[in-house]
Protein backbone atom coordinates (compact mmCIF):
# COMPACT_ATOMS: atom_id res chain seq x y z
CA UNK A 1 0.00 0.00 0.00
CA UNK A 2 2.85 2.34 0.86
CA UNK A 3 4.36 1.77 -2.60
CA UNK A 4 1.03 2.50 -4.24
CA UNK A 5 0.82 5.86 -2.48
CA UNK A 6 4.36 6.75 -3.56
CA UNK A 7 3.61 5.66 -7.13
CA UNK A 8 0.38 7.66 -7.15
CA UNK A 9 2.16 10.78 -5.85
CA UNK A 10 4.87 10.38 -8.48
CA UNK A 11 2.26 10.02 -11.24
CA UNK A 12 0.51 13.20 -10.08
CA UNK A 13 3.79 15.11 -10.04
CA UNK A 14 4.75 13.91 -13.51
CA UNK A 15 1.29 14.58 -14.86
CA UNK A 16 1.60 18.23 -13.89
CA UNK A 17 4.94 18.66 -15.66
CA UNK A 18 4.80 20.32 -19.04
CA UNK A 19 1.06 20.92 -19.10
CA UNK A 20 1.38 24.67 -18.66
CA UNK A 21 2.92 25.02 -22.10
CA UNK A 22 5.48 27.52 -23.16
CA UNK A 23 8.98 27.17 -24.52
CA UNK A 24 12.60 27.38 -23.46
CA UNK A 25 13.31 30.63 -25.34
CA UNK A 26 11.42 33.62 -26.76
CA UNK A 27 12.18 32.54 -30.34
CA UNK A 28 10.96 29.02 -29.66
CA UNK A 29 7.72 30.33 -28.14
CA UNK A 30 6.87 31.84 -31.51
CA UNK A 31 8.09 28.88 -33.57
CA UNK A 32 6.34 26.34 -31.31
CA UNK A 33 3.07 28.30 -31.41
CA UNK A 34 3.13 28.50 -35.21
CA UNK A 35 4.11 24.85 -35.57
CA UNK A 36 1.25 23.70 -33.32
CA UNK A 37 -1.30 25.73 -35.31
CA UNK A 38 0.07 24.49 -38.65
CA UNK A 39 -0.14 20.90 -37.39
CA UNK A 40 -3.76 21.45 -36.40
CA UNK A 41 -2.99 21.09 -32.69
CA UNK A 42 -4.78 24.21 -31.51
CA UNK A 43 -5.14 22.80 -27.98
CA UNK A 44 -1.35 22.76 -27.74
CA UNK A 45 -1.02 26.15 -29.45
CA UNK A 46 -3.29 27.62 -26.76
CA UNK A 47 -0.71 26.66 -24.11
CA UNK A 48 1.95 28.74 -25.91
CA UNK A 49 -0.10 31.94 -25.52
CA UNK A 50 0.62 34.37 -22.69
CA UNK A 51 -1.90 34.79 -19.89
CA UNK A 52 -2.85 38.24 -21.23
CA UNK A 53 -3.41 36.79 -24.69
CA UNK A 54 -5.65 34.04 -23.31
CA UNK A 55 -7.59 36.62 -21.28
CA UNK A 56 -8.12 38.70 -24.39
CA UNK A 57 -9.66 35.68 -26.12
CA UNK A 58 -11.82 35.11 -23.00
CA UNK A 59 -13.08 38.71 -23.12
CA UNK A 60 -13.90 38.68 -26.82
CA UNK A 61 -15.48 35.21 -26.66
CA UNK A 62 -18.09 36.31 -24.12
CA UNK A 63 -19.99 37.96 -26.98
CA UNK A 64 -20.10 34.58 -28.70
CA UNK A 65 -21.14 32.77 -25.50
CA UNK A 66 -18.14 30.45 -25.62
CA UNK A 67 -14.88 30.24 -23.70
CA UNK A 68 -11.77 32.03 -24.90
CA UNK A 69 -10.07 28.71 -25.48
CA UNK A 70 -12.97 27.45 -27.59
CA UNK A 71 -12.96 30.70 -29.58
CA UNK A 72 -9.22 30.38 -30.16
CA UNK A 73 -9.52 26.76 -31.26
CA UNK A 74 -12.34 27.66 -33.65
CA UNK A 75 -10.59 30.76 -35.00
CA UNK A 76 -7.23 29.05 -35.54
CA UNK A 77 -8.57 25.77 -36.92
CA UNK A 78 -7.43 26.99 -40.33
CA UNK A 79 -3.65 27.56 -40.17
CA UNK A 80 -3.97 30.45 -42.63
CA UNK A 81 -5.54 32.40 -39.77
CA UNK A 82 -1.95 32.94 -38.65
CA UNK A 83 -1.72 35.69 -41.26
CA UNK A 84 1.91 36.59 -41.96
CA UNK A 85 3.11 33.90 -39.57
CA UNK A 86 1.69 31.28 -41.93
CA UNK A 87 4.57 32.02 -44.33
CA UNK A 88 7.99 30.47 -43.78
CA UNK A 89 10.26 32.61 -41.64
CA UNK A 90 13.52 32.54 -39.76
CA UNK A 91 14.41 34.21 -36.49
CA UNK A 92 17.09 36.82 -37.08
CA UNK A 93 17.21 38.51 -33.67
CA UNK A 94 16.06 38.01 -30.10
CA UNK A 95 16.35 40.76 -27.49
CA UNK A 96 15.47 39.94 -23.88
CA UNK A 97 14.71 42.55 -21.25
CA UNK A 98 13.82 40.96 -17.93
CA UNK A 99 10.76 38.77 -18.59
CA UNK A 100 9.95 40.33 -21.95
CA UNK A 101 11.52 39.75 -25.33
CA UNK A 102 11.30 41.07 -28.85
CA UNK A 103 11.84 38.48 -31.57
CA UNK A 104 12.56 39.70 -35.08
CA UNK A 105 11.61 37.30 -37.81
CA UNK A 106 12.38 37.48 -41.51
CA UNK A 107 10.15 36.05 -44.20
CA UNK A 108 11.38 34.57 -47.46
CA UNK A 109 10.12 37.77 -49.15
CA UNK A 110 12.75 39.69 -47.18
CA UNK A 111 10.21 41.52 -45.00
CA UNK A 112 10.79 41.52 -41.26
CA UNK A 113 8.35 41.53 -38.36
CA UNK A 114 8.81 42.03 -34.63
CA UNK A 115 6.79 39.72 -32.41
CA UNK A 116 6.86 39.55 -28.63
CA UNK A 117 7.26 36.91 -25.99
CA UNK A 118 6.92 36.99 -22.21
CA UNK A 119 8.34 34.71 -19.55
CA UNK A 120 5.60 33.24 -17.37
CA UNK A 121 7.48 30.30 -15.96
CA UNK A 122 8.28 29.36 -19.58
CA UNK A 123 8.43 31.70 -22.58
CA UNK A 124 5.04 32.32 -24.18
CA UNK A 125 3.89 34.17 -27.28
CA UNK A 126 2.56 37.60 -26.27
CA UNK A 127 -0.05 38.12 -28.97
CA UNK A 128 -1.55 41.09 -27.09
CA UNK A 129 1.71 43.05 -27.10
CA UNK A 130 2.46 42.02 -30.68
CA UNK A 131 -0.91 43.40 -31.79
CA UNK A 132 -0.42 46.63 -29.78
CA UNK A 133 2.98 47.21 -31.37
CA UNK A 134 1.59 46.51 -34.85
CA UNK A 135 -1.23 49.01 -34.25
CA UNK A 136 1.37 51.69 -33.41
CA UNK A 137 2.88 51.17 -36.87
CA UNK A 138 -0.50 51.78 -38.49
CA UNK A 139 -1.23 55.01 -36.59
C-alpha positions in Angstrom: 0.0 0.0 0.0 2.8 2.3 0.9 4.4 1.8 -2.6 1.0 2.5 -4.2 0.8 5.9 -2.5 4.4 6.8 -3.6 3.6 5.7 -7.1 0.4 7.7 -7.2 2.2 10.8 -5.8 4.9 10.4 -8.5 2.3 10.0 -11.2 0.5 13.2 -10.1 3.8 15.1 -10.0 4.8 13.9 -13.5 1.3 14.6 -14.9 1.6 18.2 -13.9 4.9 18.7 -15.7 4.8 20.3 -19.0 1.1 20.9 -19.1 1.4 24.7 -18.7 2.9 25.0 -22.1 5.5 27.5 -23.2 9.0 27.2 -24.5 12.6 27.4 -23.5 13.3 30.6 -25.3 11.4 33.6 -26.8 12.2 32.5 -30.3 11.0 29.0 -29.7 7.7 30.3 -28.1 6.9 31.8 -31.5 8.1 28.9 -33.6 6.3 26.3 -31.3 3.1 28.3 -31.4 3.1 28.5 -35.2 4.1 24.8 -35.6 1.2 23.7 -33.3 -1.3 25.7 -35.3 0.1 24.5 -38.7 -0.1 20.9 -37.4 -3.8 21.4 -36.4 -3.0 21.1 -32.7 -4.8 24.2 -31.5 -5.1 22.8 -28.0 -1.3 22.8 -27.7 -1.0 26.2 -29.5 -3.3 27.6 -26.8 -0.7 26.7 -24.1 1.9 28.7 -25.9 -0.1 31.9 -25.5 0.6 34.4 -22.7 -1.9 34.8 -19.9 -2.8 38.2 -21.2 -3.4 36.8 -24.7 -5.6 34.0 -23.3 -7.6 36.6 -21.3 -8.1 38.7 -24.4 -9.7 35.7 -26.1 -11.8 35.1 -23.0 -13.1 38.7 -23.1 -13.9 38.7 -26.8 -15.5 35.2 -26.7 -18.1 36.3 -24.1 -20.0 38.0 -27.0 -20.1 34.6 -28.7 -21.1 32.8 -25.5 -18.1 30.5 -25.6 -14.9 30.2 -23.7 -11.8 32.0 -24.9 -10.1 28.7 -25.5 -13.0 27.4 -27.6 -13.0 30.7 -29.6 -9.2 30.4 -30.2 -9.5 26.8 -31.3 -12.3 27.7 -33.7 -10.6 30.8 -35.0 -7.2 29.0 -35.5 -8.6 25.8 -36.9 -7.4 27.0 -40.3 -3.7 27.6 -40.2 -4.0 30.5 -42.6 -5.5 32.4 -39.8 -1.9 32.9 -38.6 -1.7 35.7 -41.3 1.9 36.6 -42.0 3.1 33.9 -39.6 1.7 31.3 -41.9 4.6 32.0 -44.3 8.0 30.5 -43.8 10.3 32.6 -41.6 13.5 32.5 -39.8 14.4 34.2 -36.5 17.1 36.8 -37.1 17.2 38.5 -33.7 16.1 38.0 -30.1 16.4 40.8 -27.5 15.5 39.9 -23.9 14.7 42.5 -21.2 13.8 41.0 -17.9 10.8 38.8 -18.6 9.9 40.3 -22.0 11.5 39.7 -25.3 11.3 41.1 -28.9 11.8 38.5 -31.6 12.6 39.7 -35.1 11.6 37.3 -37.8 12.4 37.5 -41.5 10.2 36.1 -44.2 11.4 34.6 -47.5 10.1 37.8 -49.1 12.8 39.7 -47.2 10.2 41.5 -45.0 10.8 41.5 -41.3 8.3 41.5 -38.4 8.8 42.0 -34.6 6.8 39.7 -32.4 6.9 39.5 -28.6 7.3 36.9 -26.0 6.9 37.0 -22.2 8.3 34.7 -19.6 5.6 33.2 -17.4 7.5 30.3 -16.0 8.3 29.4 -19.6 8.4 31.7 -22.6 5.0 32.3 -24.2 3.9 34.2 -27.3 2.6 37.6 -26.3 0.0 38.1 -29.0 -1.6 41.1 -27.1 1.7 43.0 -27.1 2.5 42.0 -30.7 -0.9 43.4 -31.8 -0.4 46.6 -29.8 3.0 47.2 -31.4 1.6 46.5 -34.8 -1.2 49.0 -34.3 1.4 51.7 -33.4 2.9 51.2 -36.9 -0.5 51.8 -38.5 -1.2 55.0 -36.6 
